[in-house]
Amino acid sequence: MFVSKFFIEFMVYSFIGWIYECTYCTVKEGHWRNRGFLFGPICPIYGTGAVACSIVFGYLPMFRGIPYNMIPIWKIFIICALGSIVLEYSTSYILEKKFHAVWWEYYDMPLNINGRVCVPATLGFGFAGILVTRFACPVAENIRNMMNPLLAEIIALLLMAYLAADLVLTVSSLVHLQEMVAGAMAEFDERMEDFYITAASTPGKAKEAITSVPVKAREAVAFAAERLDFRQKYQLGNIKNFRFKRPVFRGGKKLNTDRMSEFYRGLQDRIRTGNDK
């Protein structure tokens, strides 16, 4: 019962976080942006942070029994700011480690750490933590106390099934996208290697070999773009950048990760400009 009610709260906050992300990015970019790692209308990092506030300030011994509005604001701010650093940095690191991709980065912001966290965002999350703790947590606690335990279990199970399905679809789509790009790059490298071998044996074709590389690269991107499904297009539209901290191998051969990053960006450009067909 306890876990079920907090899971429902997690999903509600995740939905509110998704609304905030979409609104902020839409206003900033001047056109609709459907934000988030998952396909559905939720941003789990917001839900995790908000539920953490409920647990820390409502159940830890040092705060238990103290009304939310009596907890010193400076304590809430410091705990939420530090917690946001841990949550945001670890989430960014794990996603990049798994998918070679980043969904947000702060390289253009002052006092950032590896582009994963920065002081302005941390301060913002600290102030957001105050709002959540002082205003949202008391309301959420009252709702949890009034909620029927059986109803909470049913709703939580339904939401859990939805989240699990979304996670499976998202991860499988990203893994397939990685495999497709790696396969396309391996095929491109193999074709160019054969082309250069042929050109080397015919000196007159050397110039043609060099000048044809950009053209053939664009052709490879166009061919790959035609094979993308709507889920992969959605992911490419939301990913900010691609980083490769470890080598990528395909068929026993090491792929050029710099060219892979360019390949991904080429796909993103085609998706964003509507030239994917």
Secondary structure, DSSP 8 states (H G I E B T S, - for coil): -HHHHHHHHHHHHHHHHHHHHHHHHHHHHTS-----SSSSS--HHHHHHHHHHHHHHHHSTTTTTS-GGGS-HHHHHHHHHHHHHHHHHHHHHHHHHHHSEES---TTSSSEETTTEEHHHHHHHHHHHHHIIIIIHHHHHHHHHHS-HHHHHHHHHHHHHHHHHHHHHHHHHHHHHHHHHHHHHHHHHHHHHHHHHHHHHSGGGHHHHHHHHHHHHHHHHHHHHHT--HHHHHHHHH--EE--SS--EETTEE--HHHHHHHHHHHHHHHHTT---
